[in-house]
């Protein structure tokens, strides 16, 4: 482990490692921000990201890739800047541990619903009940409007809209 990190630290220029760490830190933070934040910026960014199409396993896999790249870059950065070897090795072992999450995402496991970014988006939009279940969608909505015309004539208009099924 020590030899691999040292070799990589002397192979890559410091500037590239700094850009690498910053890029993957920004990627991971943006993915988590869009998936789990209630901020107006996250709500506006949601339709333009691929997070809305990911199931929990694929979302966890993408986060694990970004975390692995971030921790690997941090280990190389720490070695280049003279951190103690204990810190460098700890970052190296954390990199390996986060890389082990990636194959775990390919197993047919049931991930909790709170990990699903689509479920959390439904929570933001108020489509989840108190127990955490999605509200039933579909069916029809009917609305009626009454207008008063000149004189005392009243007219009533009604509309029925079919709602889509599923989420």
C-alpha positions in Angstrom: 0.0 0.0 0.0 2.8 2.4 1.0 4.7 1.7 -2.2 1.7 2.2 -4.5 0.7 5.5 -2.9 4.4 6.8 -2.9 4.8 5.8 -6.6 1.6 7.6 -7.5 2.6 10.6 -5.4 5.8 11.0 -7.4 4.2 10.3 -10.7 1.4 12.9 -10.8 2.1 16.6 -10.5 0.6 18.3 -7.4 -1.6 20.5 -9.5 -3.3 17.6 -11.2 -3.9 15.9 -7.8 -5.4 19.1 -6.4 -7.8 19.4 -9.4 -8.6 15.7 -9.1 -9.5 16.0 -5.4 -11.5 19.2 -5.9 -13.4 17.8 -8.9 -14.5 14.6 -7.2 -15.3 16.4 -3.9 -17.5 18.8 -5.9 -19.2 15.9 -7.8 -19.9 13.9 -4.6 -21.3 17.0 -2.8 -23.4 18.0 -5.7 -24.9 14.5 -6.1 -25.8 14.4 -2.4 -27.0 18.0 -2.4 -29.4 17.4 -5.3 -30.6 14.1 -3.9 -31.2 15.0 -0.3 -31.4 18.8 0.1 -34.7 20.8 0.4 -33.0 23.9 -1.0 -34.7 25.7 -3.9 -31.4 25.3 -5.9 -31.6 21.5 -5.4 -35.2 21.5 -6.5 -34.4 23.5 -9.7 -31.3 21.3 -10.4 -33.3 18.0 -10.0 -34.7 17.8 -13.5 -31.3 18.4 -15.1 -29.4 15.6 -13.4 -29.4 11.9 -13.9 -30.1 11.4 -10.1 -33.8 11.4 -10.8 -33.5 8.2 -12.9 -31.4 6.2 -10.5 -32.6 3.5 -8.2 -30.9 3.3 -4.7 -28.3 0.7 -5.8 -27.1 2.8 -8.8 -27.1 6.0 -6.8 -25.0 4.3 -4.0 -22.7 2.9 -6.7 -22.1 6.4 -8.2 -21.5 7.9 -4.8 -19.0 5.0 -3.9 -17.1 5.7 -7.2 -16.8 9.4 -6.4 -15.8 8.6 -2.8 -13.2 6.1 -3.9 -11.7 8.6 -6.3 -11.8 11.4 -3.7 -10.1 9.3 -1.0 -7.5 8.0 -3.4 -6.6 11.5 -4.5 -6.5 12.7 -0.8 -4.0 9.8 0.0 -1.8 10.9 -2.9 -2.1 14.6 -1.9 -1.3 13.7 1.7 1.9 11.8 0.6 3.0 14.7 -1.6 2.6 17.2 1.1 4.5 15.4 3.8 1.6 14.1 6.1 2.5 11.3 8.5 2.5 7.9 7.0 -0.3 6.9 9.4 -2.6 9.4 7.8 -1.6 8.4 4.3 -2.2 4.7 5.1 -5.5 5.4 6.8 -6.6 7.3 3.6 -5.4 4.4 1.5 -7.3 1.8 3.5 -10.5 4.0 3.4 -10.1 4.1 -0.3 -10.0 0.3 -0.5 -13.0 0.1 1.9 -15.1 2.5 -0.3 -14.1 0.6 -3.4 -15.6 -2.6 -1.8 -19.0 -0.8 -1.7 -19.1 -0.8 -5.6 -19.6 -4.6 -6.1 -22.0 -4.6 -3.2 -24.3 -2.5 -5.3 -24.6 -5.1 -8.0 -26.0 -7.7 -5.6 -29.8 -8.1 -5.4 -30.2 -6.4 -2.1 -33.2 -4.4 -0.8 -31.9 -0.9 0.1 -33.9 1.2 2.5 -36.4 3.6 0.9 -34.8 6.7 2.6 -31.7 6.0 0.4 -33.7 6.3 -2.8 -33.3 9.9 -4.2 -36.7 9.5 -6.0 -38.4 8.8 -2.7 -36.8 11.8 -1.1 -38.0 14.0 -4.0 -41.5 12.7 -3.4 -41.1 13.7 0.3 -40.1 17.2 -0.8 -43.2 17.4 -3.0 -45.5 16.1 -0.3 -46.4 12.8 -2.0 -45.5 10.6 1.1 -47.8 10.0 4.0 -46.9 9.9 7.7 -45.7 6.3 7.6 -43.3 6.9 4.7 -45.5 5.3 2.0 -46.1 6.9 -1.3 -49.6 8.4 -1.7 -51.7 6.6 -4.3 -51.6 8.4 -7.6 -53.9 8.1 -10.5 -57.7 8.3 -10.7 -59.6 11.5 -11.6 -59.9 15.0 -10.1 -63.1 17.0 -10.6 -63.5 20.7 -10.1 -66.5 22.9 -10.4 -66.7 26.7 -11.0 -69.8 28.9 -10.7 -70.0 32.1 -12.6 -72.5 34.9 -12.1 -73.5 36.6 -15.3 -75.3 39.9 -15.9 -78.5 40.0 -14.0 -78.8 37.2 -11.6 -78.0 34.3 -14.0 -75.6 31.7 -12.6 -73.7 29.2 -14.7 -71.8 26.2 -13.4 -68.9 24.7 -15.2 -67.2 21.4 -14.3 -64.0 19.8 -15.4 -62.6 16.3 -14.9 -58.9 15.5 -15.3 -57.4 12.0 -15.4 -54.2 11.7 -13.4 -51.2 9.6 -14.5 -50.4 6.3 -12.6 -47.1 5.6 -11.0 -44.3 7.9 -10.1 
